[in-house]
Amino acid sequence: MTLQNAPPGLDYERDNKFSKSFKEMMASCLVKDPTKRSSAKTLLKNYYFKQARSNDYISRTLLQGLLVLGDRISRH
């Protein structure tokens, strides 16, 4: 189906919670023709990733309060 139809994408009217930079980044990822699709190297230069938080911040925020894997297993 996807080969004949338009590429998948965000519903811009319904998904207004997404930032403009996220929508642009997603659109560049979903280009069907691989020769026209952005490379990972190019995507990492995109504003969406440039304004992202540091790895340390993300790991502290996401992992804060999680149990150590061994503790999670022993509880079940």
N, CA, C and O atoms as a GROMACS GRO file, in nm:
protein
  304
    1MET      N    1   0.081  -0.119   0.000
    1MET     CA    2   0.000   0.000   0.000
    1MET      C    3   0.086   0.126   0.000
    1MET      O    4   0.062   0.217  -0.079
    2THR      N    5   0.184   0.131   0.086
    2THR     CA    6   0.263   0.253   0.100
    2THR      C    7   0.341   0.283  -0.028
    2THR      O    8   0.368   0.399  -0.057
    3LEU      N    9   0.377   0.179  -0.104
    3LEU     CA   10   0.452   0.203  -0.227
    3LEU      C   11   0.371   0.284  -0.327
    3LEU      O   12   0.427   0.368  -0.398
    4GLN      N   13   0.239   0.261  -0.334
    4GLN     CA   14   0.156   0.334  -0.428
    4GLN      C   15   0.101   0.463  -0.370
    4GLN      O   16   0.072   0.558  -0.444
    5ASN      N   17   0.085   0.470  -0.240
    5ASN     CA   18   0.024   0.586  -0.176
    5ASN      C   19   0.130   0.687  -0.132
    5ASN      O   20   0.250   0.662  -0.138
    6ALA      N   21   0.081   0.799  -0.088
    6ALA     CA   22   0.170   0.902  -0.034
    6ALA      C   23   0.240   0.847   0.090
    6ALA      O   24   0.187   0.757   0.156
    7PRO      N   25   0.358   0.899   0.123
    7PRO     CA   26   0.427   0.850   0.242
    7PRO      C   27   0.348   0.883   0.368
    7PRO      O   28   0.270   0.978   0.370
    8PRO      N   29   0.368   0.805   0.473
    8PRO     CA   30   0.299   0.835   0.599
    8PRO      C   31   0.346   0.969   0.652
    8PRO      O   32   0.453   1.018   0.616
    9GLY      N   33   0.267   1.026   0.737
    9GLY     CA   34   0.306   1.155   0.795
    9GLY      C   35   0.217   1.189   0.912
    9GLY      O   36   0.125   1.114   0.947
   10LEU      N   37   0.244   1.301   0.972
   10LEU     CA   38   0.163   1.349   1.082
   10LEU      C   39   0.038   1.417   1.028
   10LEU      O   40   0.040   1.475   0.919
   11ASP      N   41  -0.068   1.409   1.102
   11ASP     CA   42  -0.190   1.483   1.070
   11ASP      C   43  -0.170   1.622   1.130
   11ASP      O   44  -0.188   1.641   1.251
   12TYR      N   45  -0.132   1.717   1.047
   12TYR     CA   46  -0.091   1.849   1.098
   12TYR      C   47  -0.202   1.924   1.168
   12TYR      O   48  -0.176   2.005   1.256
   13GLU      N   49  -0.326   1.900   1.130
   13GLU     CA   50  -0.437   1.968   1.196
   13GLU      C   51  -0.463   1.905   1.333
   13GLU      O   52  -0.482   1.975   1.432
   14ARG      N   53  -0.464   1.774   1.336
   14ARG     CA   54  -0.493   1.703   1.461
   14ARG      C   55  -0.373   1.703   1.556
   14ARG      O   56  -0.389   1.712   1.677
   15ASP      N   57  -0.255   1.693   1.500
   15ASP     CA   58  -0.133   1.681   1.580
   15ASP      C   59  -0.066   1.816   1.601
   15ASP      O   60   0.055   1.830   1.582
   16ASN      N   61  -0.144   1.916   1.640
   16ASN     CA   62  -0.089   2.050   1.658
   16ASN      C   63  -0.003   2.061   1.784
   16ASN      O   64   0.055   2.167   1.810
   17LYS      N   65   0.006   1.954   1.861
   17LYS     CA   66   0.091   1.956   1.981
   17LYS      C   67   0.239   1.943   1.947
   17LYS      O   68   0.325   1.967   2.031
   18PHE      N   69   0.269   1.904   1.822
   18PHE     CA   70   0.408   1.887   1.781
   18PHE      C   71   0.465   2.020   1.732
   18PHE      O   72   0.395   2.099   1.668
   19SER      N   73   0.591   2.044   1.762
   19SER     CA   74   0.656   2.168   1.719
   19SER      C   75   0.681   2.166   1.569
   19SER      O   76   0.682   2.061   1.505
   20LYS      N   77   0.700   2.285   1.515
   20LYS     CA   78   0.730   2.298   1.372
   20LYS      C   79   0.858   2.223   1.337
   20LYS      O   80   0.865   2.156   1.234
   21SER      N   81   0.960   2.233   1.423
   21SER     CA   82   1.087   2.166   1.395
   21SER      C   83   1.071   2.014   1.396
   21SER      O   84   1.136   1.944   1.318
   22PHE      N   85   0.986   1.961   1.484
   22PHE     CA   86   0.961   1.816   1.487
   22PHE      C   87   0.890   1.773   1.360
   22PHE      O   88   0.926   1.671   1.300
   23LYS      N   89   0.789   1.848   1.318
   23LYS     CA   90   0.715   1.815   1.196
   23LYS      C   91   0.806   1.816   1.074
   23LYS      O   92   0.797   1.729   0.988
   24GLU      N   93   0.894   1.916   1.066
   24GLU     CA   94   0.987   1.923   0.953
   24GLU      C   95   1.085   1.807   0.954
   24GLU      O   96   1.116   1.749   0.850
   25MET      N   97   1.135   1.772   1.073
   25MET     CA   98   1.228   1.660   1.085
   25MET      C   99   1.159   1.529   1.045
   25MET      O  100   1.218   1.449   0.972
   26MET      N  101   1.036   1.508   1.091
   26MET     CA  102   0.962   1.386   1.056
   26MET      C  103   0.936   1.379   0.907
   26MET      O  104   0.951   1.273   0.846
   27ALA      N  105   0.898   1.490   0.847
   27ALA     CA  106   0.872   1.492   0.703
   27ALA      C  107   0.998   1.453   0.625
   27ALA      O  108   0.989   1.381   0.526
   28SER      N  109   1.114   1.499   0.669
   28SER     CA  110   1.237   1.465   0.598
   28SER      C  111   1.275   1.318   0.618
   28SER      O  112   1.344   1.261   0.534
   29CYS      N  113   1.231   1.257   0.727
   29CYS     CA  114   1.256   1.114   0.752
   29CYS      C  115   1.164   1.025   0.668
   29CYS      O  116   1.201   0.912   0.635
   30LEU      N  117   1.048   1.075   0.635
   30LEU     CA  118   0.946   0.992   0.571
   30LEU      C  119   0.941   1.008   0.419
   30LEU      O  120   0.843   0.966   0.357
   31VAL      N  121   1.043   1.066   0.359
   31VAL     CA  122   1.051   1.076   0.214
   31VAL      C  123   1.070   0.935   0.159
   31VAL      O  124   1.160   0.863   0.202
   32LYS      N  125   0.985   0.895   0.064
   32LYS     CA  126   0.988   0.758   0.015
   32LYS      C  127   1.114   0.725  -0.065
   32LYS      O  128   1.170   0.616  -0.052
   33ASP      N  129   1.158   0.818  -0.147
   33ASP     CA  130   1.276   0.794  -0.230
   33ASP      C  131   1.401   0.805  -0.144
   33ASP      O  132   1.435   0.913  -0.097
   34PRO      N  133   1.471   0.693  -0.123
   34PRO     CA  134   1.588   0.694  -0.035
   34PRO      C  135   1.698   0.789  -0.082
   34PRO      O  136   1.776   0.838   0.000
   35THR      N  137   1.705   0.816  -0.212
   35THR     CA  138   1.809   0.907  -0.261
   35THR      C  139   1.777   1.052  -0.225
   35THR      O  140   1.866   1.136  -0.225
   36LYS      N  141   1.650   1.081  -0.195
   36LYS     CA  142   1.608   1.216  -0.158
   36LYS      C  143   1.588   1.232  -0.007
   36LYS      O  144   1.572   1.344   0.042
   37ARG      N  145   1.588   1.121   0.065
   37ARG     CA  146   1.566   1.122   0.210
   37ARG      C  147   1.692   1.172   0.280
   37ARG      O  148   1.804   1.143   0.237
   38SER      N  149   1.675   1.245   0.387
   38SER     CA  150   1.789   1.296   0.464
   38SER      C  151   1.866   1.182   0.529
   38SER      O  152   1.808   1.084   0.575
   39SER      N  153   1.997   1.197   0.531
   39SER     CA  154   2.081   1.098   0.599
   39SER      C  155   2.079   1.125   0.749
   39SER      O  156   2.036   1.231   0.794
   40ALA      N  157   2.125   1.028   0.826
   40ALA     CA  158   2.133   1.046   0.971
   40ALA      C  159   2.226   1.163   1.004
   40ALA      O  160   2.198   1.240   1.096
   41LYS      N  161   2.334   1.175   0.931
   41LYS     CA  162   2.429   1.284   0.954
   41LYS      C  163   2.362   1.420   0.931
   41LYS      O  164   2.382   1.514   1.009
   42THR      N  165   2.283   1.430   0.825
   42THR     CA  166   2.211   1.555   0.797
   42THR      C  167   2.105   1.580   0.903
   42THR      O  168   2.089   1.693   0.948
   43LEU      N  169   2.033   1.476   0.941
   43LEU     CA  170   1.927   1.493   1.042
   43LEU      C  171   1.982   1.543   1.175
   43LEU      O  172   1.919   1.624   1.242
   44LEU      N  173   2.099   1.496   1.213
   44LEU     CA  174   2.157   1.539   1.340
   44LEU      C  175   2.193   1.688   1.340
   44LEU      O  176   2.212   1.747   1.447
   45LYS      N  177   2.203   1.748   1.222
   45LYS     CA  178   2.229   1.892   1.212
   45LYS      C  179   2.099   1.972   1.214
   45LYS      O  180   2.102   2.095   1.220
   46ASN      N  181   1.986   1.903   1.210
   46ASN     CA  182   1.855   1.967   1.210
   46ASN      C  183   1.832   2.039   1.342
   46ASN      O  184   1.878   1.995   1.447
   47TYR      N  185   1.761   2.150   1.337
   47TYR     CA  186   1.734   2.231   1.456
   47TYR      C  187   1.668   2.149   1.566
   47TYR      O  188   1.696   2.170   1.684
   48TYR      N  189   1.581   2.056   1.529
   48TYR     CA  190   1.512   1.974   1.629
   48TYR      C  191   1.612   1.904   1.720
   48TYR      O  192   1.594   1.902   1.842
   49PHE      N  193   1.716   1.848   1.664
   49PHE     CA  194   1.817   1.780   1.744
   49PHE      C  195   1.916   1.877   1.808
   49PHE      O  196   1.966   1.852   1.917
   50LYS      N  197   1.943   1.987   1.740
   50LYS     CA  198   2.035   2.087   1.794
   50LYS      C  199   1.984   2.145   1.925
   50LYS      O  200   2.063   2.173   2.016
   51GLN      N  201   1.853   2.163   1.937
   51GLN     CA  202   1.797   2.223   2.057
   51GLN      C  203   1.760   2.120   2.163
   51GLN      O  204   1.704   2.155   2.267
   52ALA      N  205   1.791   1.993   2.138
   52ALA     CA  206   1.759   1.887   2.234
   52ALA      C  207   1.848   1.897   2.358
   52ALA      O  208   1.957   1.954   2.354
   53ARG      N  209   1.800   1.842   2.465
   53ARG     CA  210   1.876   1.841   2.592
   53ARG      C  211   1.994   1.745   2.581
   53ARG      O  212   1.999   1.661   2.491
   54SER      N  213   2.088   1.758   2.671
   54SER     CA  214   2.207   1.674   2.671
   54SER      C  215   2.171   1.530   2.710
   54SER      O  216   2.067   1.505   2.772
   55ASN      N  217   2.257   1.438   2.673
   55ASN     CA  218   2.237   1.297   2.710
   55ASN      C  219   2.231   1.280   2.861
   55ASN      O  220   2.151   1.201   2.912
   56ASP      N  221   2.316   1.353   2.933
   56ASP     CA  222   2.316   1.344   3.080
   56ASP      C  223   2.182   1.385   3.138
   56ASP      O  224   2.128   1.319   3.226
   57TYR      N  225   2.127   1.495   3.088
   57TYR     CA  226   1.998   1.542   3.137
   57TYR      C  227   1.889   1.438   3.109
   57TYR      O  228   1.808   1.407   3.196
   58ILE      N  229   1.888   1.385   2.988
   58ILE     CA  230   1.785   1.288   2.950
   58ILE      C  231   1.796   1.163   3.036
   58ILE      O  232   1.695   1.113   3.086
   59SER      N  233   1.917   1.111   3.053
   59SER     CA  234   1.931   0.989   3.132
   59SER      C  235   1.895   1.013   3.278
   59SER      O  236   1.832   0.928   3.341
   60ARG      N  237   1.933   1.128   3.334
   60ARG     CA  238   1.895   1.158   3.472
   60ARG      C  239   1.744   1.169   3.486
   60ARG      O  240   1.686   1.118   3.581
   61THR      N  241   1.680   1.236   3.392
   61THR     CA  242   1.536   1.259   3.399
   61THR      C  243   1.458   1.130   3.378
   61THR      O  244   1.363   1.102   3.452
   62LEU      N  245   1.497   1.051   3.278
   62LEU     CA  246   1.423   0.928   3.248
   62LEU      C  247   1.448   0.818   3.350
   62LEU      O  248   1.357   0.742   3.384
   63LEU      N  249   1.569   0.809   3.398
   63LEU     CA  250   1.605   0.699   3.488
   63LEU      C  251   1.579   0.729   3.634
   63LEU      O  252   1.582   0.639   3.718
   64GLN      N  253   1.553   0.854   3.665
   64GLN     CA  254   1.530   0.894   3.803
   64GLN      C  255   1.408   0.819   3.858
   64GLN      O  256   1.300   0.823   3.800
   65GLY      N  257   1.426   0.751   3.968
   65GLY     CA  258   1.315   0.681   4.032
   65GLY      C  259   1.293   0.538   3.983
   65GLY      O  260   1.213   0.466   4.042
   66LEU      N  261   1.363   0.497   3.877
   66LEU     CA  262   1.349   0.359   3.831
   66LEU      C  263   1.432   0.267   3.918
   66LEU      O  264   1.540   0.302   3.964
   67LEU      N  265   1.378   0.150   3.941
   67LEU     CA  266   1.452   0.050   4.017
   67LEU      C  267   1.563  -0.009   3.932
   67LEU      O  268   1.551  -0.015   3.809
   68VAL      N  269   1.669  -0.052   3.994
   68VAL     CA  270   1.775  -0.124   3.926
   68VAL      C  271   1.714  -0.252   3.870
   68VAL      O  272   1.625  -0.310   3.933
   69LEU      N  273   1.759  -0.296   3.752
   69LEU     CA  274   1.700  -0.411   3.686
   69LEU      C  275   1.692  -0.533   3.778
   69LEU      O  276   1.588  -0.599   3.782
   70GLY      N  277   1.796  -0.562   3.852
   70GLY     CA  278   1.794  -0.677   3.943
   70GLY      C  279   1.685  -0.665   4.048
   70GLY      O  280   1.622  -0.764   4.083
   71ASP      N  281   1.663  -0.544   4.098
   71ASP     CA  282   1.557  -0.521   4.197
   71ASP      C  283   1.419  -0.540   4.136
   71ASP      O  284   1.328  -0.592   4.201
   72ARG      N  285   1.403  -0.497   4.009
   72ARG     CA  286   1.273  -0.514   3.943
   72ARG      C  287   1.241  -0.662   3.922
   72ARG      O  288   1.127  -0.704   3.939
   73ILE      N  289   1.342  -0.740   3.886
   73ILE     CA  290   1.321  -0.882   3.862
   73ILE      C  291   1.288  -0.954   3.992
   73ILE      O  292   1.199  -1.039   3.995
   74SER      N  293   1.358  -0.921   4.098
   74SER     CA  294   1.336  -0.991   4.225
   74SER      C  295   1.200  -0.960   4.286
   74SER      O  296   1.150  -1.036   4.368
   75ARG      N  297   1.138  -0.850   4.246
   75ARG     CA  298   1.006  -0.814   4.299
   75ARG      C  299   0.894  -0.893   4.232
   75ARG      O  300   0.782  -0.898   4.283
   76HIS      N  301   0.922  -0.955   4.118
   76HIS     CA  302   0.815  -1.029   4.047
   76HIS      C  303   0.829  -1.174   4.067
   76HIS      O  304   0.749  -1.251   4.015
   0.00000   0.00000   0.00000
